Structure formats: C-alpha cells, structure tokens
Amino acid sequence: MNHYPQQFQAILVACYSGHSYADRPASLMWNGERYDIVDIEREWFEPGQKHFIVRVTNANVAESEKRFHICYHTQEDLWRLKEIQ
C-alpha cells in the first residue's frame, strides 16, 4: 500500500521525453483544467522519483498562474502534485 501525504494529488502530466521518460514536464491536468508549464524552477532526483517545482498558467482561467511541486514515481508510473505558494 502506498502512503503519500494527503496534500499530494494524483494528476495527469504531458511531458517531453528524451533519453528517458519524463525528462521535462510540459503541461498538467488539475481540477479539470489544463495548465501549461511556463517555467521549471527546480528539479531533483530521489531514488525512484523525479521532482519538479514548476510555474503554470491556464489561458481560460483568470489569475491562473500557480506554483506546484510535481513528482513522478517511476515504479508506479504515477504523477503527484502539491500546490505551493
């Protein structure tokens, strides 16, 4: 059984893949809306995980710029997200 902090949500992410999957996230689906990733502020790796701090925007949502911590869990092929301020 997986144990994740409650503030992390499972999400869908579209990403660019080069030498490996999830080299660079491009967009994500959150609360039924697509958000384009406009900046990757930070990225790091932990065993079995790829982490990114990203800034996103949505052309259909007013004041939509947000920051998220997204993480790809390689063994489960699963993305998770937490909104950050």
N, C-alpha and C positions, 0 to 999 in steps of 0.2 A: 504494500500500500504506500502511495506517495504522500508526503507531508509537506505542504507548501504553506507559507504564511497566508492568512486569509486575504490580505490586501493584494495578492497577486491573482490575476485573472487569466484564464486560457484565452488565447487570441489566434487569429489568422494573420500571417505575415507573408508578403511577397518580397522576395529578395533576389539580389544578383548573386550568382554562384560562379566561381572561377575554378580554382584548384579543389575546392571543397564546397559543400552546401553551406549556405548562409554566410557567404563572405561579407555581404553588405545588405542590410535591410533597406527596402525601397518604399514600402507602404504597409499599412496595417489596418485591420478592421477592428473598430472599438465602438461599442454601444450602437451597432447597426450602421455606422458611418465609416467611410474610407478616409484615412488620413495619409497624406504624403509626407514622407520623412524628408525634411529640408536640411537637416544637419545631424551628423553623428558627432556628439560632443566628446564621447569617450567610449572605448571598447576594451574589454579584457577577457581573458580565458581562465576558467577554472576546470578541474577535471570533469569532463562530460558536459560542460556548459560554455556557451558563448554569451557574453553580456554586452549590452549597448545602452548608453544614455543618449536619447535622441530628442530632437525638437521636431514637432509635426504641425501640419496645418491642414484645414479642410476648406475648400473654396465655397462649400454650401452652408457652412456654419459660421455665424458672426463670432468674432473674437475666438477663433478656434485654435490659436497657437497654444500648444501644450508641450510639456516635457514628460517623457516616460523612461523608465528603466525596463528594457525588454530583455528576455533571456531565452535562448534556445537550448533545450535539454536534448542532447544528441541521442542518448539511448532510447528515449521515449518518442523522439521526433515530434516535440511539442514546444510551442512558444508560450511564454507567460509574460504578463505586463503588470507594472505598478506605476500609477501616476505619481509624479514628484513635482514639487514646487520650485 
